[in-house]
């Protein structure tokens, strides 16, 4: 398979479509970005890189970090985690407050904000220095120093986190929150404010395509069972109330972020990341989703 030719073709085709979306601004600092940026990178399981456009440009990974932090707590808490957060698609926006009340304080899944706050609460309980441990973990699974925090985005998100604060207080009211709320919000927004480029984001997802074994860290990150579970959650919940659309159009486990990134995996073949800050009305990147749709269509591959 000539992945470079494929990536170039997908990049050119999406670039010529004139897709227009809206850059996220509810976290004001996120709006400080060139809206025309667009890139994608594919990394195969031998570590070969195939990229096009702005694939070396770093961007805010936002909710994609929720997959990294879930991985960090998965093997620690094992089944105990799933008494605190469910594994069902939400069918609602990522920051829905209403749904948490219906679910009596048990978030539908670990990728909606309420679920990610429970995961971060578990991470703060387990890790002495969560900010450093998250950076070290991502550097380990990418095989080099690949990630850094954007402190301006971090502060901007802390200054505009009333909705997440409300979710955290509601979780605490339902005895589903063990640590100091400000501390957990600080770690959660820190993880969301991490910046990577498409190459390193794809490298950080490589082990999900490789049964849980990371070719860059040269070690097993997840058991095959836990790896399958996270891939299943990405397939059913990775795009919130657009997860069905992504599964229908792309057919891969994946995760989006309001910074405009999308990461996905084709198990046994490759991991891929695409980035464009212009989002659709569901908060997912228009060009990145279209790029992955074209990729699987042209490859005539998907999970099914
Ligand atoms: O908590 C928030 O609202 C952001 N830090 C992350 C949201 C996000 O990326 C949703 N994904 N599309």
Boltz pocket constraint, residues with backbone or C-beta under 6 A from the ligand:
constraints:
  - pocket:
      binder: B
      contacts: [[A, 61], [A, 62], [A, 63], [A, 64], [A, 94], [A, 95], [A, 113], [A, 157], [A, 164], [A, 188], [A, 189], [A, 192], [A, 256], [A, 257], [A, 258], [A, 259], [A, 282], [A, 283], [A, 284]]
      max_distance: 6.0
